[in-house]
């Protein structure tokens, strides 16, 4: 099974009009939809890990490409998706695009599990 460890960037941003207050913006270079903010670096990394997991799951559900993780020299942090999702993503990547298009039942049980994720509705309400 392939490990999915993505390089992520965390940048400190100052709050407009304040010299002392700031927050941290986290983003993944390979998965553009995974972006978040946090009050501290650990909080931003934790939230970014959840966003990355959500973005990969959504890409599987909707049949979009899953980028292979690349290592960026400028990146100081990495985030690994959970093993269960990594197994599913590996299975998804092994299937050819034609197989995914021809077989509507491809990963149907996994898609149902991902669609029924209780955290999904909470994320959409943000």
Buried (B, 14 or more C-beta within 10 A) or exposed (E): EEEBEBBBBBEEEEEEEEEEEEBBBBBBBBBEBBBBBBEEBEBBBBBBBBBBBBBBBBBBBEEEEBBEBEEBEEBEBBBBBEEEBBBBBBBBBEBEEEEBEEEEEBBEEBBEBBEEBEEBEEEEEE
